[in-house]
Amino acid sequence: VVILNSRESFDRYCEKRDKKRMAPAIKGLYEYRERRILTYHDLSAPYEVLLHEGAHQLVHYYRLRETEGRKVPSSYWFQEGLGTYFEGYRRRVDGEITLDPGVNSQRLPTLKQILLQQDRRDFVPLTMLVGMTVDEFWDWFERGMLSEPAEVTRKAQLYYAESWAFAHFLRQAGGNHRKVFDAYFRREIA
């Protein structure tokens, strides 16, 4: 884990590495090639970022082991659903942090907002959500940031929220739903 001292340092690093600045909503990332989490000191979301990107790091580690290093496509909803599922935490009375996937201060309100729309115009159909790879999502995001950065950032937040909701539902519903998720997890890693 690399924690830079400021957002400005993070932006300079990303500009040097990727020749572009990250969207303001992106407060950290997992660098697959270097196998490390990169973020910056920020009091508003350090734990969410570390927990989210840490889930990516663990999945990447197990995927490399299971595929013997071969590059294989990765489902967007699974990667980001798992990342957002594990970013939930709460602080105990003694100050310790406890992982709590049921708590998600960012994704649930976004999802509620979508569901309260009468026409549900912003709702991402499940077929679209589960049919997208991580690479396809980021290609879409990069193209959109060139022409409509505010709209594509807003829409990306919807994708994240729905991925969280799908992973949360499958994990928490129990019974066959959890078995389906666990089986899918094994297949996604392999």
trRosetta pair geometry for C-beta under 8 A, 3 or more apart (Angstrom, degrees):
i j d omega theta_ij theta_ji phi_ij phi_ji
1 36 6.5 -173 -79 -170 24 89
1 37 4.5 -10 -115 62 76 106
1 38 8.0 177 -159 -75 51 30
1 39 7.5 -18 -169 22 94 101
1 50 6.9 19 -132 -128 141 101
2 36 5.9 56 -9 145 99 130
2 37 7.0 -176 28 90 64 55
2 38 4.9 -8 66 -111 105 71
2 39 7.5 154 87 29 59 55
3 39 5.6 -16 -113 76 71 84
3 40 6.5 124 -169 -125 63 23
3 41 5.9 78 164 -58 108 73
4 9 3.9 -162 168 107 126 124
4 10 5.1 174 58 -64 142 72
4 13 6.5 -141 -73 -14 152 142
4 38 7.3 30 -18 -173 105 85
4 39 7.3 -154 22 105 80 35
4 40 4.2 -37 68 -105 91 86
4 41 7.1 -121 92 -2 48 76
5 9 5.5 82 50 -3 72 153
5 40 6.9 -24 68 -157 15 91
5 41 5.6 -9 -149 15 37 122
6 9 4.8 106 56 3 76 98
6 10 7.1 -133 103 -2 47 87
6 40 5.8 -25 107 -177 11 131
6 41 6.7 -27 -71 52 39 93
7 10 5.3 -53 -150 37 38 116
7 11 6.2 40 151 -20 69 104
7 40 5.6 164 -78 89 42 156
7 42 6.9 64 -60 -79 94 118
8 11 5.7 -51 -147 36 31 112
8 12 6.4 33 153 -19 64 104
9 12 5.7 -52 -147 36 31 111
9 13 6.3 33 154 -20 64 106
9 40 6.1 149 67 -117 100 124
10 13 5.8 -57 -150 36 28 112
10 14 6.4 22 155 -14 65 108
10 22 7.2 -55 141 31 104 129
10 28 8.0 -85 -137 -91 138 53
10 38 7.4 141 -132 149 90 100
10 39 7.2 -18 -105 -175 130 30
10 40 4.1 -91 -46 -39 123 132
11 14 5.9 -58 -145 40 30 107
11 15 6.1 31 157 -20 66 108
11 21 5.2 7 -152 -135 97 98
11 22 6.9 -129 -107 30 66 85
12 15 5.8 -56 -145 37 28 112
12 16 6.3 26 157 -17 64 107
13 16 5.9 -60 -151 37 28 108
13 17 6.1 16 157 -11 66 114
13 38 7.1 -144 120 -179 147 138
14 17 5.7 -60 -137 45 30 106
14 18 5.5 -23 -180 30 70 112
14 20 6.9 -56 142 87 97 57
14 21 6.2 95 95 -132 119 37
14 22 4.9 -66 -177 -25 173 97
15 18 7.1 -66 -112 60 16 73
15 19 6.7 32 -170 -136 53 18
15 20 6.5 -143 -113 74 59 9
15 21 5.6 -1 -73 -72 97 68
16 19 8.0 10 -163 -69 9 46
22 26 4.2 -100 166 76 121 129
22 29 7.4 -149 -108 -34 148 128
23 26 5.0 92 61 -1 79 103
23 145 6.5 -120 -72 -115 109 129
23 149 6.9 176 -117 -165 105 103
23 153 5.5 173 -170 -101 144 115
24 153 7.9 17 49 -134 83 153
25 153 5.6 145 0 -162 137 114
25 156 7.6 155 81 86 149 124
25 157 7.1 -103 -162 -71 160 104
26 29 6.5 16 178 -58 115 101
27 39 6.2 32 139 -145 75 99
27 40 7.2 -113 -173 41 74 87
27 42 6.0 -98 -159 47 123 155
27 45 5.5 90 77 81 169 127
27 49 5.0 -100 99 -87 106 134
28 37 6.4 17 171 179 120 93
28 38 6.2 176 -157 92 74 51
28 39 3.2 -19 -103 -93 117 97
28 40 7.4 -161 -82 9 83 62
28 49 3.8 99 17 -173 139 122
28 50 7.4 -27 119 -62 174 47
28 52 7.6 132 76 71 116 109
28 53 5.3 -90 124 -36 117 144
29 37 7.5 176 93 -152 34 58
29 38 5.6 -9 60 58 77 96
29 39 7.7 158 16 -73 47 67
29 53 6.5 142 177 -113 13 127
30 36 7.5 -176 -154 98 61 28
30 37 5.5 -35 -102 -99 70 67
30 38 7.7 160 -102 17 20 75
30 53 4.5 167 -57 -161 92 91
30 56 4.0 -157 4 99 159 132
30 57 5.4 -153 -135 -60 129 78
30 60 7.0 -177 149 -15 138 144
31 34 4.2 11 113 42 125 105
31 35 7.2 -56 92 0 78 16
31 36 5.4 -2 51 60 106 73
31 37 7.6 -180 13 -94 78 16
31 38 5.7 53 -25 -12 111 117
32 35 7.0 18 -170 -76 30 52
32 60 6.0 -155 -126 -134 85 145
35 57 7.1 96 -172 -143 66 92
35 60 6.9 -168 -123 116 80 134
35 61 7.5 87 -151 -79 114 83
36 57 7.6 26 -128 -112 18 125
37 49 7.9 133 179 143 122 88
37 50 6.6 88 149 -128 159 62
37 53 4.3 114 -127 124 112 131
37 54 6.5 -27 -63 -68 147 62
37 57 6.0 -65 -52 -52 98 134
39 42 7.6 -104 164 18 102 106
39 46 7.1 127 135 -135 145 70
39 49 4.9 111 -115 136 145 141
39 50 6.8 -88 3 -68 156 73
39 53 7.1 -162 -50 11 114 155
41 46 7.4 -7 -142 -90 44 124
42 45 6.1 -5 105 45 116 74
42 46 6.1 165 68 -63 69 81
42 49 7.9 73 56 -6 116 147
43 46 7.1 -30 -120 -18 24 109
45 48 4.7 -51 -169 44 91 117
45 49 5.5 92 130 -27 95 100
46 49 6.0 -64 -152 37 29 109
46 50 6.3 21 159 -13 67 111
47 50 5.8 -58 -143 41 32 107
47 51 5.9 26 161 -15 68 110
47 87 7.8 127 123 -167 72 70
47 89 5.3 -84 145 45 134 148
47 97 5.9 -163 -127 -139 142 148
48 51 6.1 -61 -144 41 25 106
48 52 5.9 23 160 -18 64 114
48 87 4.3 46 -155 -177 73 111
48 88 8.0 31 -113 -72 85 27
48 89 7.4 -143 -76 18 60 106
48 105 8.0 -95 -80 44 137 103
48 106 7.3 71 -147 0 156 131
49 52 5.9 -58 -142 39 25 110
49 53 6.0 9 166 -4 64 113
49 87 7.7 48 -49 -132 19 115
50 53 6.3 -60 -135 47 23 100
50 54 5.7 32 159 -28 61 114
51 54 5.5 -54 -141 35 24 117
51 55 6.8 32 156 -25 59 98
51 86 5.1 -150 162 133 99 85
51 87 4.6 145 88 -115 112 47
51 88 7.6 -123 119 34 154 31
51 89 6.2 180 -45 -37 158 119
51 99 6.9 155 -132 -115 133 96
52 55 6.1 -54 -163 24 29 110
52 56 7.2 25 144 -12 61 102
52 83 4.2 54 -165 176 78 92
52 84 6.4 23 -120 -79 108 40
52 86 6.6 157 -93 80 41 85
52 87 4.0 7 -61 -77 92 114
53 56 5.3 -47 -156 34 45 115
53 57 6.4 49 146 -23 69 102
53 83 7.1 39 -68 -142 30 115
54 57 5.3 -49 -146 34 36 116
54 58 6.4 36 155 -18 66 102
54 86 7.2 -110 77 122 96 134
55 58 5.9 -53 -148 36 31 109
55 59 6.4 29 155 -16 65 107
55 82 5.0 -173 163 134 132 93
55 83 4.6 -176 71 -101 127 53
55 85 7.4 126 -118 61 164 85
55 86 4.3 143 -66 47 131 142
55 87 7.7 -87 -4 -48 129 72
56 59 5.9 -58 -146 40 29 109
56 60 6.1 32 155 -22 65 110
56 79 6.5 47 -109 -169 89 95
56 82 7.9 139 -70 93 54 108
56 83 5.6 15 -46 -88 91 116
57 60 5.7 -56 -147 36 27 113
57 61 6.4 32 154 -23 63 105
58 61 5.6 -51 -149 32 32 114
58 62 6.5 22 158 -9 65 106
59 62 6.1 -61 -149 43 30 104
59 63 6.0 32 154 -21 67 111
59 79 6.8 -171 94 -120 162 74
59 82 6.4 97 -56 100 140 155
59 188 7.9 -30 -159 122 117 113
59 189 6.9 -128 -156 -100 75 87
60 63 5.6 -56 -142 38 28 112
60 64 6.3 32 158 -21 64 104
61 64 6.0 -56 -153 32 26 110
61 65 6.6 22 151 -16 61 108
62 65 5.5 -54 -149 37 35 113
62 66 6.1 27 157 -14 69 110
62 189 5.1 -38 123 -149 112 124
63 66 5.9 -59 -140 43 30 105
63 67 5.8 2 169 4 68 115
63 72 7.3 -138 -175 48 114 112
63 74 7.6 -19 -122 -93 163 115
63 188 7.9 -59 -94 134 110 70
63 189 5.3 -133 -85 -153 68 60
64 67 6.6 -67 -131 51 20 91
64 68 7.9 22 171 -154 52 4
64 69 5.5 28 -158 -89 82 55
65 68 7.8 12 179 -73 24 40
66 189 5.1 87 18 142 159 90
66 190 4.9 -103 157 -101 133 56
67 70 4.4 -111 158 49 107 89
67 72 5.5 -139 -119 -9 155 125
67 190 6.9 139 -67 -165 79 38
73 133 4.7 -71 -169 -124 108 136
73 134 7.8 171 -172 26 66 84
73 135 7.1 -89 -132 15 83 115
74 78 7.1 -124 176 71 78 112
74 79 5.4 59 149 -51 118 127
74 133 6.2 101 66 -162 49 85
74 134 4.5 4 82 -2 104 122
74 135 7.8 110 45 -15 84 82
74 188 7.2 69 -141 -172 71 97
75 78 4.0 69 81 11 109 112
75 79 6.6 171 85 -10 57 85
75 130 6.8 -9 -162 -159 125 60
75 132 7.5 94 -160 81 62 52
75 133 6.4 -76 -104 -114 32 53
75 134 7.4 62 97 -34 13 80
75 188 6.1 -78 21 -122 112 117
76 79 6.1 -64 -146 40 28 105
76 80 5.9 -3 171 9 68 114
76 129 7.3 -123 86 -173 110 58
76 132 4.3 -18 15 102 136 97
76 133 6.0 114 -35 153 87 12
76 134 5.2 153 -89 -79 67 48
76 136 7.0 -90 -43 64 126 93
76 137 4.4 115 -112 -36 138 136
76 159 7.2 -37 148 173 129 123
76 163 7.0 -103 133 -95 79 137
77 80 6.6 -68 -136 54 22 92
77 81 5.0 29 164 -28 64 122
77 129 4.9 75 -77 155 127 92
77 130 5.3 -46 15 -95 148 55
77 132 7.2 104 -27 56 84 91
77 162 7.7 -61 -123 112 103 87
77 163 4.5 -163 -143 -121 63 93
77 166 5.8 -14 -178 69 122 148
77 167 7.5 177 159 -46 83 94
78 81 5.7 -48 -124 39 19 112
78 82 6.1 18 166 -16 57 109
78 163 7.9 -102 -20 -159 15 109
78 167 7.5 121 -130 -85 42 112
78 184 7.1 -143 -105 142 126 113
78 185 7.7 166 -156 -101 119 59
78 188 5.1 -150 166 -127 163 158
79 82 6.3 -65 -155 37 19 105
79 83 6.4 16 152 -15 61 111
79 134 5.3 21 23 -81 157 120
80 83 5.2 -49 -139 40 38 115
80 84 5.9 31 162 -13 70 106
80 134 7.9 150 -29 -107 95 90
80 137 7.8 -130 -22 151 138 175
80 159 7.1 36 96 132 159 93
80 160 5.6 -105 167 -118 128 69
80 163 4.3 45 96 112 99 164
80 164 7.6 -72 136 -49 82 70
81 84 6.2 -58 -142 43 24 102
81 85 6.0 32 154 -27 62 110
81 163 3.8 -125 -68 166 76 85
81 164 5.9 -179 -135 -78 59 28
81 166 5.5 -66 -118 72 138 95
81 167 3.2 147 163 -36 108 124
81 168 7.9 -134 -170 -16 93 65
82 85 5.5 -50 -141 32 29 117
82 86 6.5 11 164 -4 63 109
82 167 5.9 -166 -65 -135 47 154
83 86 6.5 -73 -152 44 23 96
83 87 6.5 31 153 -36 63 106
84 87 5.6 -45 -144 17 36 117
84 104 6.8 51 167 -138 88 139
84 107 5.4 91 -180 -67 127 150
84 160 5.6 140 -70 179 143 88
84 161 7.7 -158 -173 -97 162 29
84 163 6.1 114 25 94 134 98
84 164 3.6 -83 114 -84 133 105
84 167 7.1 138 68 44 92 136
85 88 7.2 -54 173 7 34 108
85 101 5.1 7 172 -146 77 116
85 164 6.0 169 -63 -140 62 71
85 167 4.5 -98 -55 115 130 130
85 168 5.8 -179 -113 -68 96 73
85 171 6.6 98 -154 5 143 152
86 99 6.8 -22 -158 -155 76 118
86 101 6.3 -35 -92 -95 41 98
87 104 6.8 74 81 -122 92 93
87 106 8.0 -28 109 36 135 118
88 99 7.3 83 89 -172 70 60
88 100 5.2 -91 132 90 101 64
88 101 4.9 116 53 -130 127 25
88 102 6.4 -180 142 53 156 29
88 103 4.2 147 -172 74 109 66
88 104 4.5 -71 -83 -71 110 72
88 105 7.9 144 -120 -6 77 69
89 97 5.3 4 174 -175 135 99
89 98 6.3 154 -162 78 80 43
89 99 5.6 -51 -103 -110 86 38
89 100 5.7 113 -132 27 27 83
89 103 6.6 -91 55 78 14 123
90 97 7.6 157 82 -153 31 58
90 98 5.5 -19 64 61 79 96
90 100 4.8 9 0 15 99 145
90 103 5.3 99 -52 10 99 170
91 95 6.5 -21 -176 -148 105 33
91 96 7.3 156 -157 80 62 33
91 97 5.9 -37 -101 -98 66 61
91 98 7.6 154 -108 16 16 80
92 95 6.8 -31 73 36 76 20
92 96 4.7 1 38 60 119 85
92 97 7.6 -149 3 -79 84 12
92 98 5.6 79 -45 -20 102 116
100 103 4.4 38 105 14 114 111
101 104 7.7 0 -177 -50 46 103
101 168 6.7 179 154 -114 106 88
101 171 7.0 -42 130 103 155 149
101 172 7.8 -162 107 -61 119 110
102 168 7.7 114 -107 -149 50 116
102 172 7.2 99 -91 -98 92 142
104 107 4.5 -25 145 41 132 103
104 108 5.1 129 80 -20 96 98
104 164 6.2 146 -169 177 169 145
104 168 7.8 -98 -8 -77 143 144
105 108 7.5 -48 -123 34 10 102
105 109 7.6 2 171 -4 45 114
106 109 7.0 -77 -165 37 23 101
106 110 6.8 15 155 -14 63 115
106 161 8.0 -125 126 -89 75 92
107 110 5.8 -64 -154 38 34 112
107 111 6.2 32 154 -20 70 109
107 160 6.4 -117 -109 127 103 91
107 161 4.5 165 -159 -119 77 70
107 164 4.1 -4 180 56 159 163
107 165 7.2 -164 153 -44 116 77
108 111 5.6 -56 -146 37 32 112
108 112 6.3 34 156 -21 66 105
108 161 7.6 175 -59 -148 16 101
108 164 7.9 -101 -56 113 59 135
109 112 5.6 -52 -145 35 34 113
109 113 6.4 40 155 -24 64 103
110 113 5.7 -54 -154 31 31 115
110 114 6.8 32 149 -19 63 102
110 157 5.6 -129 -139 149 151 104
110 158 6.6 -151 162 -95 116 51
110 160 7.7 32 85 80 159 93
110 161 4.0 -132 95 -80 119 149
111 114 5.7 -52 -154 32 35 112
111 115 6.4 25 154 -13 67 110
111 161 4.4 -170 -59 165 83 117
111 162 6.7 140 -108 -75 100 54
111 164 7.4 -118 -48 73 132 108
111 165 5.2 126 -119 -60 151 132
112 115 5.8 -61 -146 42 32 107
112 116 6.2 33 156 -24 67 108
113 116 6.0 -56 -147 32 27 111
113 117 7.5 40 152 -32 57 94
114 117 6.2 -48 -170 10 36 113
114 120 6.8 54 165 -144 78 75
114 122 5.0 -117 -125 89 91 109
114 123 5.4 122 171 -81 114 70
114 158 6.1 111 -80 -134 135 104
114 161 7.0 159 -7 99 134 140
114 162 7.6 -37 55 -65 170 100
115 120 7.2 7 -122 -109 37 100
115 123 7.5 78 -83 -87 54 113
117 120 5.2 143 87 -84 103 35
117 121 6.0 -99 151 22 147 77
117 122 6.2 113 5 22 160 98
117 123 7.5 -153 60 -31 122 94
120 123 4.1 -5 171 -6 101 129
122 155 7.6 -146 -152 -113 93 70
122 158 5.5 -136 163 -110 104 152
123 158 7.8 -150 -114 -176 23 127
123 162 7.7 113 -157 -88 63 136
124 128 5.6 -117 178 82 85 120
124 129 5.1 100 126 -63 115 102
124 158 5.8 140 -25 132 112 109
124 159 5.9 71 -41 -94 167 65
124 162 5.1 -143 51 20 114 165
125 128 4.7 88 66 7 86 104
125 129 7.0 -159 95 -8 43 89
126 129 5.4 -56 -143 39 35 114
126 130 6.0 17 166 -6 72 109
126 166 7.3 134 -127 -99 98 130
127 130 6.6 -60 -138 45 24 96
127 131 5.8 20 162 -20 61 122
128 131 5.9 -67 -140 40 23 110
128 132 6.7 26 163 -32 61 110
129 132 6.6 -65 -159 19 23 110
129 159 6.9 171 -119 -141 91 77
129 162 5.6 -109 -106 119 148 127
129 163 6.6 -170 -169 -76 117 74
129 166 6.9 163 130 -32 144 153
130 166 7.8 -166 -69 -171 97 164
132 136 4.9 -135 -161 87 80 125
132 137 5.4 89 151 -60 124 89
132 140 8.0 -42 -149 -2 132 141
133 136 4.6 98 52 5 78 102
133 137 7.1 -139 93 -6 43 85
134 137 5.7 -54 -152 33 32 113
134 138 6.5 21 157 -10 66 107
135 138 6.1 -60 -146 42 30 103
135 139 6.2 35 154 -22 66 107
136 139 5.7 -52 -145 35 30 114
136 140 6.4 32 155 -18 64 105
137 140 5.8 -59 -154 37 29 111
137 141 6.2 28 151 -20 66 109
137 159 6.9 154 -139 160 121 158
138 141 5.2 -48 -139 37 37 116
138 142 6.1 40 159 -21 67 103
139 142 6.0 -54 -146 36 27 109
139 143 6.4 25 156 -15 62 108
140 143 6.0 -60 -150 38 27 109
140 144 6.2 23 156 -16 64 113
140 152 7.8 -175 140 -148 79 115
141 144 5.8 -62 -148 41 27 110
141 145 6.3 31 156 -27 64 106
141 152 6.1 137 -141 164 56 120
141 156 5.8 55 -111 -89 111 129
142 145 5.8 -51 -146 28 29 113
142 146 7.3 34 153 -24 58 100
143 146 6.1 -56 -167 23 35 113
143 147 7.5 -6 154 10 65 106
144 147 6.5 -79 -153 50 37 88
144 148 5.7 -53 -173 61 80 87
144 149 7.4 131 132 -94 76 36
144 151 7.1 -116 -178 89 114 89
144 152 3.0 136 133 -96 130 144
144 155 7.5 -91 -177 52 165 130
145 148 7.9 -83 -102 69 17 44
145 149 4.9 46 -147 -104 62 81
145 152 5.6 -113 -63 74 56 146
145 153 7.7 74 -99 -52 87 85
146 149 8.0 121 -3 -61 11 84
148 151 4.0 -20 151 41 119 116
148 152 5.5 123 93 -22 85 93
149 152 6.1 -61 -137 42 26 104
149 153 6.1 27 163 -20 64 110
150 153 5.9 -58 -148 36 26 111
150 154 6.4 26 154 -19 63 108
151 154 5.7 -54 -148 36 31 112
151 155 6.2 28 155 -16 66 108
152 155 5.6 -52 -142 41 34 111
152 156 6.2 41 154 -26 65 103
153 156 5.6 -50 -146 32 30 114
153 157 6.8 35 152 -22 61 100
154 157 5.8 -53 -159 29 32 113
154 158 7.1 33 145 -19 62 101
155 158 5.5 -49 -158 29 41 115
155 159 6.8 43 146 -19 67 99
156 159 5.5 -49 -153 33 39 114
156 160 6.5 40 149 -18 67 102
157 160 5.6 -51 -148 37 34 113
157 161 6.2 36 153 -20 66 106
158 161 5.7 -53 -144 37 31 111
158 162 6.2 24 159 -13 66 107
159 162 6.1 -59 -144 41 26 104
159 163 6.2 29 155 -21 63 109
160 163 5.7 -57 -147 36 28 112
160 164 6.4 31 154 -20 64 105
161 164 5.7 -53 -152 35 30 113
161 165 6.4 30 152 -19 65 106
162 165 5.4 -49 -143 36 36 113
162 166 6.3 38 156 -20 66 103
163 166 5.9 -53 -147 36 30 110
163 167 6.4 24 157 -11 64 108
164 167 6.1 -62 -147 42 28 105
164 168 5.8 27 156 -20 67 113
165 168 5.6 -55 -140 40 27 113
165 169 6.1 31 158 -22 64 106
166 169 5.8 -52 -146 34 27 112
166 170 6.4 20 158 -13 62 108
167 170 6.0 -59 -146 41 29 107
167 171 6.1 21 159 -13 66 113
167 181 7.3 107 -145 -137 60 129
168 171 6.0 -63 -143 43 26 105
168 172 5.7 -2 170 2 66 120
169 172 6.5 -69 -129 48 19 93
169 173 5.5 25 174 -34 63 115
169 177 6.9 -91 140 180 75 142
170 173 6.4 -39 -122 22 18 111
170 177 5.1 -148 -140 167 53 94
170 178 6.6 135 160 -92 64 41
170 180 6.3 -101 -150 82 112 100
170 181 3.7 131 146 -68 119 124
170 184 7.9 -32 174 35 156 136
171 178 6.2 65 -142 -113 32 87
171 181 5.8 -121 -70 117 60 171
172 178 8.0 150 7 -78 9 103
173 177 3.8 13 79 62 123 157
173 178 6.7 -166 69 -41 72 80
174 177 6.5 55 63 51 28 103
174 178 5.4 -16 -135 -15 24 125
175 178 6.4 120 55 20 32 95
175 179 7.2 -62 139 -2 41 103
176 179 5.2 -56 -147 39 40 115
176 180 6.2 46 154 -25 71 100
177 180 5.7 -51 -152 32 31 112
177 181 6.5 29 151 -16 63 105
178 181 5.5 -51 -148 37 36 112
178 182 6.2 35 153 -19 67 106
179 182 5.7 -53 -143 38 31 110
179 183 6.2 30 156 -18 64 107
180 183 5.9 -58 -147 39 27 109
180 184 6.2 27 154 -18 64 109
181 184 5.7 -57 -146 39 30 110
181 185 6.2 39 152 -27 65 104
182 185 5.4 -47 -148 29 31 118
182 186 6.8 32 154 -17 61 101
183 186 5.9 -52 -155 33 33 111
183 187 6.6 27 150 -14 65 107
184 187 5.6 -59 -149 41 35 109
184 188 6.0 37 154 -23 70 107
185 188 5.8 -54 -144 35 27 111
185 189 6.5 27 157 -18 62 106
186 189 6.0 -56 -151 35 29 111
186 190 6.4 17 156 -10 64 112
187 190 5.8 -62 -144 44 32 105
